[in-house]
Structure formats: C-alpha cells, structure tokens
Amino acid sequence: MSDGAPIAERLGLDERKLPAQVFERLAKRAGLVEDWRRRNEEARENFGKAGRDPNRIGGVLEAFAVQKGWGRYLGMTRLMEAWPEIAGPVAAAHTQVDSLVDGVLKIRANTPAWEQQMSGLSGHLLAKIQATHPEFGIRRLEVIRAPKRQGRGRLRPVRNG
C-alpha cells in the first residue's frame, strides 16, 4: 500500500458495502428523529386532557409509599404530626405517640403526673381522634409511662475485674 492508495483500500474497507453501511446509520437516525417528532406531537395533542393534569409531589409520594407497603408507617407519621393538634401543645410537650397496633394507640407520658393526667383525658382524646382522624382506625387509647432513666444521666467508666 502506498500513500496514493484510496482511503477505503488503506483502511481495508469494502467499497461496495460502504454506501449501505452509511445509509443504514442515517436511516436508523432518521427513525429516531421521526419517533421523537411523533412522541412530541402526541404530548402536544394530549396536553390538558383528563389524566394528564400535574399532581402534587405529596400525592405522588403517598401513592408510591402505599404501593410499596409503607402505608402503615405513613399513617403513624401523620398521627405523630397531628398529636400536638389533638392533645394540645402543653400535653404534647409531655407525651408522645408510642405505637398503633390493631386499633390500640399507646401514648407515652414522660412523668407519672402526666401519665395520670392523660389517662383521665383518654376518653376525650379518643373521641377527638375518632372524629377528626377516622382514617387511623383507633378504637382504644392507652397511656404508658416512659421507662425510668438509669443513674443521673452521666456516663460512668467501665471497670474490668
């Protein structure tokens, strides 16, 4: 091979197949462009039709959570967020939603005094929850005390032996 040889010969290409290979690539690209144009036109035609309205991100995420089986946890989170509104800000500062299992809501109080106070209000709170948030399906409310703190809240060194 010399420097004056045709490029196809220098690259070892079959000149008879070159036009078909070039045409094939161009035809494939034209098909992609045509497909893009068709989808773009369909999108313009369907704009504003029923079922094509934008959704709020919260609704989309909620549907995703329910689809993945996270609905129970989502309901518990909603209940925790609604607790200050249900119990009132003062009571909510001394209590927290602990668990919701089989329609039984357990509220954890941080002191014995608040446990007693919330136990006395449990009927009223249950009625309020059932009226304002029936989606939680709460049938009974129990007030439990937070576990006792060990020691005085400071770290103690570990002794060996």
Backbone torsions as a table, in degrees:
resi	resn	phi	psi	omega
1	MET	NA	132.6	178.4
2	SER	-109.3	171.3	-179.3
3	ASP	-66.4	-23.9	-178.0
4	GLY	-86.4	3.1	-177.8
5	ALA	-73.0	149.4	178.1
6	PRO	-59.2	150.1	-175.9
7	ILE	-59.6	-39.6	-179.7
8	ALA	-61.3	-38.2	179.7
9	GLU	-70.6	-41.6	178.7
10	ARG	-63.6	-34.7	-179.1
11	LEU	-89.3	-5.1	178.6
12	GLY	73.9	34.3	-179.0
13	LEU	-99.8	147.1	176.6
14	ASP	-86.1	115.0	-175.7
15	GLU	-64.8	-25.2	-179.8
16	ARG	-72.1	-28.2	-178.3
17	LYS	-91.1	-18.0	-175.7
18	LEU	-57.1	-49.2	-179.2
19	PRO	-60.1	-37.3	-179.7
20	ALA	-67.3	-39.6	179.4
21	GLN	-66.5	-42.5	178.9
22	VAL	-66.0	-45.1	-179.8
23	PHE	-62.0	-40.3	-179.3
24	GLU	-61.3	-44.8	178.1
25	ARG	-63.0	-42.7	179.5
26	LEU	-66.7	-39.6	179.1
27	ALA	-65.0	-41.0	178.6
28	LYS	-63.8	-43.3	179.5
29	ARG	-65.2	-39.8	178.0
30	ALA	-63.4	-37.1	177.6
31	GLY	-63.8	-40.0	177.8
32	LEU	-64.7	-42.8	179.5
33	VAL	-64.7	-42.2	179.1
34	GLU	-64.4	-40.9	177.5
35	ASP	-62.5	-43.4	177.2
36	TRP	-60.1	-45.2	179.3
37	ARG	-61.4	-41.5	179.7
38	ARG	-63.7	-46.8	179.7
39	ARG	-64.8	-37.4	178.3
40	ASN	-64.3	-42.8	178.8
41	GLU	-64.9	-42.0	177.7
42	GLU	-61.8	-40.4	179.7
43	ALA	-63.5	-41.6	178.5
44	ARG	-65.0	-40.2	-179.0
45	GLU	-68.1	-35.1	-176.6
46	ASN	-88.1	-4.6	-178.3
47	PHE	-59.4	127.7	177.1
48	GLY	86.1	-7.4	178.9
49	LYS	-74.5	160.3	179.4
50	ALA	-56.6	140.1	-179.6
51	GLY	85.9	-7.2	-179.6
52	ARG	-108.9	5.1	-179.1
53	ASP	-70.5	147.4	178.4
54	PRO	-68.3	147.2	178.4
55	ASN	-108.0	151.3	174.1
56	ARG	-71.3	145.5	-176.3
57	ILE	-61.4	-33.9	178.4
58	GLY	-61.4	-42.1	178.7
59	GLY	-65.5	-39.4	178.8
60	VAL	-65.8	-45.0	179.7
61	LEU	-66.5	-36.6	178.0
62	GLU	-64.2	-44.6	178.5
63	ALA	-61.7	-39.9	178.2
64	PHE	-63.5	-44.4	-179.3
65	ALA	-63.5	-41.8	179.3
66	VAL	-65.7	-42.3	179.3
67	GLN	-61.2	-35.7	-179.1
68	LYS	-84.8	-1.1	178.7
69	GLY	84.9	19.4	-179.4
70	TRP	-97.1	10.7	-175.9
71	GLY	-58.7	-37.8	-179.6
72	ARG	-62.9	-42.9	-179.4
73	TYR	-69.7	-35.9	177.9
74	LEU	-64.1	-41.7	177.3
75	GLY	-63.0	-40.4	179.2
76	MET	-64.9	-40.3	178.3
77	THR	-64.4	-42.1	177.3
78	ARG	-61.0	-41.1	179.4
79	LEU	-64.2	-42.4	178.2
80	MET	-62.6	-40.3	178.5
81	GLU	-67.7	-33.7	-177.9
82	ALA	-83.6	-11.6	-174.4
83	TRP	-55.9	-46.1	178.4
84	PRO	-59.4	-34.9	177.8
85	GLU	-70.3	-36.8	-178.0
86	ILE	-74.3	-52.0	-173.2
87	ALA	-87.9	-19.8	-173.4
88	GLY	96.9	151.8	-173.9
89	PRO	-64.4	-35.3	-178.5
90	VAL	-69.9	-49.8	179.8
91	ALA	-64.0	-38.2	-179.9
92	ALA	-65.1	-27.4	178.1
93	ALA	-69.9	-21.1	-177.5
94	HIS	-112.2	2.1	-179.3
95	THR	-138.8	165.2	174.7
96	GLN	-152.9	154.8	176.2
97	VAL	-71.0	126.5	-177.4
98	ASP	-99.5	-51.4	-178.9
99	SER	-160.2	160.9	175.2
100	LEU	-138.5	105.7	-177.5
101	VAL	-132.1	125.2	177.3
102	ASP	51.5	42.2	176.7
103	GLY	80.1	4.1	178.7
104	VAL	-105.5	115.5	178.6
105	LEU	-94.8	125.2	177.0
106	LYS	-106.6	127.3	178.7
107	ILE	-109.7	129.6	-179.6
108	ARG	-99.8	124.7	178.1
109	ALA	-99.2	145.5	-175.6
110	ASN	-86.4	-10.7	176.9
111	THR	-142.4	161.2	176.2
112	PRO	-61.1	-35.4	179.3
113	ALA	-62.7	-43.2	179.0
114	TRP	-72.0	-30.7	175.1
115	GLU	-61.7	-45.6	179.6
116	GLN	-65.5	-43.5	-179.6
117	GLN	-60.4	-47.2	-177.3
118	MET	-71.3	-31.9	176.2
119	SER	-62.4	-39.9	177.9
120	GLY	-66.5	-29.3	-179.2
121	LEU	-94.4	0.1	-172.1
122	SER	-59.5	-38.8	178.7
123	GLY	-63.3	-44.0	178.8
124	HIS	-64.7	-44.3	-179.7
125	LEU	-64.4	-41.1	178.9
126	LEU	-61.5	-45.5	179.0
127	ALA	-62.1	-39.6	-179.6
128	LYS	-66.2	-43.3	179.1
129	ILE	-64.0	-44.7	-179.1
130	GLN	-63.9	-33.3	-179.8
131	ALA	-78.2	-41.4	-174.4
132	THR	-92.5	-25.6	-177.4
133	HIS	-136.0	65.7	-179.1
134	PRO	-65.5	-20.1	-178.4
135	GLU	-64.1	-18.6	179.3
136	PHE	-77.2	-22.1	177.9
137	GLY	64.7	37.5	-177.7
138	ILE	-84.0	126.6	179.6
139	ARG	-107.6	-24.8	-177.7
140	ARG	-145.3	149.5	179.5
141	LEU	-125.4	128.7	177.3
142	GLU	-121.4	140.4	177.1
143	VAL	-107.9	129.1	179.8
144	ILE	-122.9	157.7	-178.8
145	ARG	-94.1	144.5	175.8
146	ALA	-64.6	147.3	179.9
147	PRO	-63.6	149.8	179.8
148	LYS	-64.2	141.3	175.9
149	ARG	-76.6	141.0	178.1
150	GLN	-85.6	131.4	176.4
151	GLY	67.0	-154.3	-177.7
152	ARG	-107.3	19.7	175.9
153	GLY	83.1	9.0	178.3
154	ARG	-112.4	156.0	-179.0
155	LEU	-78.2	139.9	177.1
156	ARG	-114.1	142.5	179.6
157	PRO	-68.3	148.5	178.0
158	VAL	-87.1	128.6	179.8
159	ARG	-104.4	134.3	177.3
160	ASN	-98.5	132.5	172.3
161	GLY	92.7	NA	NA
